[in-house]
Amino acid sequence: MSINDKRVIITGCAGFIGAALTKRFLEENYNVIGIDNLNDYYDKNLKIYRLNEIEKYARKNKQKWDFFKISINEMDSLSEIFLEKKPHLVVNLAAQAGVRFSINNPKSYVQSNLIGFFNILENCRIHKVDHLIYASSSSVYGSNKEYPFTEDQLVNKPLSFYAATKISNEMMAYSYSNIYKMPITGLRFFTVYGPSGRPDMAPMIFSKNIVSKKPIKIFNFGNMKRDFTYISDIVNGTFLCCLKPPNIGNLKTDNTFQVPHNLFNIGNGNPIDLLRFINLLEDSFQIKAVKHFEPIQDGDAQETYASTQKLEDWIDFKPKVSIEEGVEKFTKWYLEYYCS
C-alpha cells in the first residue's frame, strides 16, 4: 500500500499538539481525518485559528483533509466515522485537560478521558486498526521524587483526578493490547510549549500577564522545575512512534507472550527552574514581570524530569530545540497573534 492510501484519524485535532501533528501528517501526504468537539474549556477562537491554518495548508497543497465536529464519547457518531474512513492509524489526543480544572470538575474527565477513550479502543478493535497511539501525561508520576522519571517507575499515587484518568488510560490500553493483540503506544508528554499553545498553561498565562504588566503568580515560592518541551520535538517524536508499532509477541512455552503495548516519556530531558523560564520570557518580551510568590497548589508536582532513553532506543529520539530558541519562537508568535 502506498503512503497516499494511508489514512489516519487524529482526535483533538484542534488542540495544541493535535493541530501541529495534523499538519505533519499532511506534509507526509497522509489522508487525515480530524475529530474535535471544539469545547469551551479555553478560547474557541484559538482552536478555530488552528483549524483554519490546517485548512489553508491542505487547500494550498491539495492534501486530503476531513474534519468532524463530534465528541469521542459519542459512540454512534464515532463508529460511523471509523466505518466510513477505515483508518490505518489512530492518534487519540482528545481529552479533558488540566490538572487544576479536574479538582472542581471531575465529571467532565470521566466523560472524555474514560468513556471517550473506551470508545476509541473499541473502534480500533472492531475495525482492526494497525496502530493506536494515545496521549498520556507526565502527571502520572505524581509526587515521585526519583529523578529522572522512567517508564518502569510505579505510578499509583496520582495528585489529581486528571492524572488518575491518564493512569487509567494506560491500564485500559494495556488490557486491550493484551487481550486483542492490538499494537498500542502511549506517550507521556512533558510540559509542551510553543506557538499556538494552550492558554491554560504557564507559558501562556505568564506571557499574558507580563505583556499586560499584571502580576504573575509563582507557586511554591518559585521552587519548581519543569521539563519544558518544544512543540516540534513533541510532534517529531510522536510521528516517528506512529510509524513504528510495537510487535505482536509470539506465544511462549509458558503460554505468555510479549504484549504489543509500549509506553514512552516524550520530553526534553533537561528540566529548568521556573524562575529561569520566566526570566527568558522577560528578556524576550523586554518587560520585567511583576512577581507574586505563593504556596504550591493542590495537584502540582514540584519537579518534572523525563528520561527519554527508552524513546531514544526505539526511534532515535533526540530533542533539538533549546529552551532559549523555543522561548524566542513562542514569544514572537505570541506578539503576532495577540498584540498585532
N, C-alpha and C positions, 0 to 999 in steps of 0.2 A: 504494500500500500504506500503510495506517495504521500509526502508530507502535506500536499494540498488537499488530501482526503481526510486529514486528521481533524477531529472535532473535539473541542474542549469546552466544558461548562465551567464558568467561574462565578461562584456565588459571592455576593458582597462586592460586585464589580464597580460600584460607585464609591466604594470606600478607598481609603488612602493606599493600602497595599494592593487591593483588588484592581483599581484603575491602572496603576503602574504595571502590574503583571499582565493585564489585558492588552495593553499597548505592546508589551514584549512579545506576547504570543502572536499578535497581528504582524509585528515586524518579522516574525519567523514563519509567516504565511500559513498560520493555522486558521481554521474556521472557528470563530469564538462566539459562544452563546453566553451572554451576561445575564445574571439574575440579581436583583436588588429590590428591596421594598421601599427604599428611599424614606426611611422613618425619620422622625424629627428629634432623635437623640441629640444631634447637633445640627447646625445650619444646613438646611437642604440646598441652599444656593451653591455651597461648595461641592456638594455631590453632583448637582446639575452641571456645574462648571467642568468637573472631571469627565462626566459623560459626554459633554459637548466636545471636549478635547479628543476623546476617543472617536466620536462620530466624525469629526473633521479629518482625523488621521485616516480612518477607514475609508472615507469617501475619496480623499485625495489619492490614496494608494490602491484603491479598488480592492480592498480587503473584505472578506465576508464576516459581517458582524451583526448579530441579532441581540436585542435587549428585551427582557421580560420583567415587568414590574410586579413581582409577587414576593411573598414571604416563604421561606423554606419550611415553615410549619404548616403551609397549605399543601397537604399531601396530594390531593387530586390534581391541582394545577401543576405541581412539581412533576408528578408522574406523566402528565401529558407532554411536558417539555422533553423529558427523557425518551418517551416513546417516539416522539416526532423527530428529535435531533440525533438520537443514537450516538451519544458521545463516547469517545475512546478514553478520554481523560476527564476527571472532575477535580477541581480545586475548590474546596469549601473554606471560604474566608468569611462568610456571613455569620454574624454572631452579635449578641448584645454585648458591647464592650464596656469597659470602665470599672475599675476596682471600687471607687467610692460610690458610684451610682448604684452598685449592687447592694450596698448596705441598706438603703431605703426602698429599693425596687427589686427585690429578689424574684418576684413572679415573672417579670419580663425575661429573665435569664433562663427560666425553665422552658418557656415557650420557644425561644430561638436556639439556645445552646444545647438543650437536651432533646426536646421533641423535634426541633428542626434538624438536628444532627442525626437523629434516628431516621428521619425521612430520607436524608441523603444516603445513609448507609444502606437502607432498604432498596432504594432505587439503583444504587450501584450494584447491589447483589442481583436484583431481578434482571437488570439489563446487561449484566456481565461486563462492566466497565474494566478496562485494562489496568487502571491505576487510579486510586483515590488519594489525594493529598489534602491534608486539613491543617488548619491553624490551631496550635496550642499557644502557650504563653509562658514567659519566664516567671509569671506569678505562681506557677505550680510549686516552685521551690520554697514558698512561704518564708519562714524566718530562718531558713537554713544558713548556717554560718561557716560551712565548709566551702572555701573558695579555691578555684573556680567551680561553678556548678557543673556537674557532669550528669549525663543521662542515666547513669546507674544509681544515682542517689535516691533515697526513699522520699517520695512526695505524698505524704498522707496527713499533713497538718496545714491546710490552706489558711491564709489570713483573711480571705474574703470569699463570699459566695461565688463571685466571678471565677476565682481560682478553683473553687470546688467543681464548678461545671466543666472547666477545662481538664481537670484531672479525670472527671467522669468521661469526657470525650475520649481520652486516651485509653481508658479501660473498655469503653464500648467498641472502639476501633480495633483494639487487640482481640476482643472476643469474636467480632465478625471475621477478622482476618484468620483467626484460628479455626473457627467452625466452618467457614465457607471458602477457605483458601483464597481470600481476596488480597492482592497486593495493596497495602495501605502505608502511607508515610505521614507521620505527624511532625510538625515543625514548631519548636518553642521559640517564638520571636522575642527579641530583647530590645526594648525601647527604640522603636523605629521613628526616625525623624527625617525631614526634608521638605522640598516644595510640595504644596498641596496637602500638608499634614493635617492630622486630626486636631480640631480646636480645643478638645478637652484634655490634651496632653501638655506637659510642662513647656516644651519649646514654644508652642503657640500661645499659651497663657502668659508666659514670661514676655514674649515679644509684644503682645498686645499692650501690656501694661507699661513696658519700657518705652515704646513708641508714644503712647498717650501720657507718659510721665505720671503714671499712677503707681502706688506701692505694689510690690510683688511679695507674696507670702512664701517664705523659705522654711520648710518644715524640718523638724529635728534640729533646729538651730543651725542648719547648713551642714550637719554631719551626715551627708548622704552621698552615695556614689551610684552612678548608673552606667550601664554598658550601652551607650548611645550607638545605634547602628543606622547608617545612612540607607535611604530607600533603595538606591541602585544595587547595593550589596545584598539587601534582602531579596530583591527581585531576581538577581542573577543566581543566587543560591537556590531559591525556590524553583526557578525554571529548570535548572540542571537536575534537581531532585525529581521533577515531573518526568524527565526523560529516562530516569533510571529507577524503575520499580524494584522493590525487594524480590528476590527469587522465592518461588514456592518450594519449600523444602521437601525432600524425599522422605518417605516413611522409613524409620529405622527399625532395627530388630526388636527394640523395646516398645514398639508402637508409638513412638514420639516422632515429631518432625519439626523442622525449623519453621516457625510461624512467619509468614511474609508481611511482617509489620515492623517498620523502622521508626525510631524517634530520634530527632536531631535538635540540638541547640543551633540557632542561627543568630549570631550576634557579632559584635566587633571583637570581643575578646580582650578589650582594653578599657576597663571602667575608669571614669574620671570623676573627680569631685564635682558636685552640683554647683558649687560656687565658681569653679573654673569655667563650667559651661556658661553660667550667667555672665562671667567676665568676657567670654568670647562674643556673646550676644551684644554686650555693651560696646565692645570695640568695633564690631561690625556695623552697628547702628550709629555709633559715635554719640551715644546717650548713656549717661550714668543711671543705673536703676535705683529706685527708692526701695530699700530692702526692709521688710518686716520679718523678724525671726520668730518662729512659733514651734511648739512641741510637735512631735511626729503624729500623723493622723492614723486613725484606725485603718487597718488593711495595708498600710505601706510597709515595704521592706526597706531596711536601711541601706542595703547594697545589692546590686545585681552584677553578676560577673559570669559570662559564658565561657566554658571550654568548648571550642569549636573543632577539637581534634578529630572527633568521630566524623563530622561532616567533611573535614579536610580529607580524611582517609577515603570517604565514599565518593566525593565528586571533585576533589582537589580544591575545595572552597578556601579562599583567602580574601578577607575584606580588603578593599582597595582605597576607600575614601577616608582620609584622616578627619579628625574632628574639626580641625581648622578649615579644611576645604569644604566639609559638609555644612558647617555653620555659615560660611560665606555664601554658598549657593542657596541655602534656605532663606537667609535674610534678604538676599537680592530678590527672590521670588516674593517674599512677604511684602516688601515695599512696593513691588509692581502690582500685586494683587489687591492689597488693602489701602495703599496710600497714593496711588497714581490716579 
